[in-house]
Amino acid sequence: MTTDHHPWHVVARTLADAGCDAVFGLPSDEPGLMDAAGSYAGLRVVAVRDQRVAACAAIGHAAVSRRPAVLAVNSGPSFANALTGLLEASSLGAPVLVVTTRVPVSGIGRGGFQYTDQAAMAGPLLKWSFLVEREDQLVWALRRAVHLAVNGSPGVVLVEVADEVLRLPSVAPRTPRRAVVHRIRGGADPREVRRAARLLASAERPVVVAGGGCKPSGAGPAVRRLAELLASPVFTTAAGRGTVDEEHPLACGLVGLYATAPADTLLADADVVVAVGSRLEETARMGWDSLDHVALVHIDIDPGVFLTAVEPEVALLGDARIVVEQLSALLEDRPAAATERGRVRLARVRAVREELHARYAADADGGGDALSVPTALRAVQEAFSRDATLVQENGLHDMWGYHFPVLSVSDRAHVVAPGEQTMVGFGLPAAVGAALASPDRDTVLVCGDGALEMGLAALPTAVEQGLGITVLVLDNGGYGWPRFVRACEGAPDGLTRFTAPGHVRAAVAAAGGWTARCVTGAELAAALEEARTVSRAGRTAVITVPVRDSDVPVGVRGLFGAGPGEAA
């Protein structure tokens, strides 16, 4: 390890000591954080071609590694270009630490080159920000930033380092080395836990919902056990997917926009809902009108989550895993699953799951060799297994992938999806970060043609890092969601249709990747077999499947209707 005490080396060493393991960004004009990070065995330096890519790759890496990711940018356009990705990181609660520079103080207010008020620009997205103006603030600010990024509700933090600090010939070494920054865990008020347990013990039709906050807590086994004690169906949000194995007998898919009939009936008639590690954002509530009228037990580590969307009957503040275990301990002696009421509930959940599998297995057959979106997604699952890393966008057709059992993931899978902001172009950069964090696992991205073109700047990084990523492109020749909405309103949709040829195939070929276009099930099966070989050799495989405008996901149809004919 280097003994250089230059400020950037102190930054790199501090981040490594605190538990960060990857730095994403573009090289700066002068040697900076990325250069210094390359001197430390514990830090991986990932050079990208676009700051948006860096931010989204940091999200994907943090989601899979469960460690804070570092984004290295500079003041001005570099920082501003990363903001779209940071908007998504904030929405997802991703632990991303942004380290940036500040121009010399002599230029502030006097037309300093590339000066911008970065903290003000990103303020609404940040958990915390700090400007390091003195040598003795540097290590403290970085360690506090990592602490805040991973503790409470994880999120985005910003450390600006003033040019005057970076011009110092050296920063005094700090000894001894400090320990890795860990997530602080704690349980809820025992009195409130007992109140929640009484409420659940008397529930006729309880439902458990696991959100993205379950993952950093490692709450999966605890959530599964609670559902088993309650004889309750267990659902997840998009961010919480993978908390429980979706083939568990009580797993019924996702909530809200992504709820799949007839599982949505279990949500509609619930009398008590346990929401664990979820803000209950709008997409989680879409179509679930009865949520406003049920007794809600809300578990979260951030008190600011409570009463944001739905007022809870009982709010339990604490680490998701610990609080769920507290609840389960009070329910162990008289589990609802052992009662007649529980047996009836289990039988209903079993019947719902059987209908889900029967209905969507039939849909996936597609009638002959035709390729519907469910058919294509089922084929991908069969080729890569339920344990693969699944990365999603949120266009119209790829929303089919959020519907269980069209796709079914295990509790060993890594699932990376955009949050409420659903930026277009998120998928490929996030897949790069996810694949870097778990290179021995297959990484599969499902996205639309427009989204892939917007994220293609991530392709060179995938090549340079030797990452094997398989991309399933659901090609509707443009932007499906605005086309669908316009069709529902009878508005013209010409602007949503691409008229110039795309450049994906040429870009992938130039990068040493492999592409295929499939219109039948037989073609897709053969292409997926080749894609496995290509991606496992560290190359990018892109399979394009043309899709019909009318192939609208079931959740969208349920909320908005199918739209008028083929223009839907």
Buried (B, 14 or more C-beta within 10 A) or exposed (E): EEEBBBBBBBBBBBBBBBBBBBBBBBBBEEEBBBBBBBBBEBBBBBBBBBBBBBBBBBBBBBBBBBBBBBBBBBBBEBBBBBBBBBBBBBBBBBBBBBBBBBBBEEBEEEEBEBBBEBBEBBEEBBBBBBBBBEBEBBBEBBBBBBBBBBBBBBBBBBBBBBBBBBEBEEBEEBEEEEEEBEBEBEBBBEEBBBBBBEBBBEBEBBBBBBBBBBBBBBBBBBBBBBBBBBBBBBBBBBBBBBBBBBBBBBBBBBBBBBBBBBBBEBBBEBBBBBBBBBBBBEBBBBBBEEBEEBBBBBBBBBEEBBEEBBEBBBBBBBBBBBBBBBBBEBBEEEBBBEEEBBEEBBEBBEEBBEEBBEBBEEBBBBEEEEBBBBBBBBBBBEBBBBBBBBBBBBBBBBBBBBBBBBBBBBBEBBBBBBBBBBBBBBBBBBBBBBBBBBEEBBBBBBBBBBBBBBBBBBBBBBBBBEBBBBBBBBBBBBBBBBBBBBBBEEEEBEEBEBEEEBEBBEBBEEBEBBBBBBEBBEBBEEBBEEBBEBBEEBBBBBBBBBBBBBBBBBBBEBEBEBBEEEBB
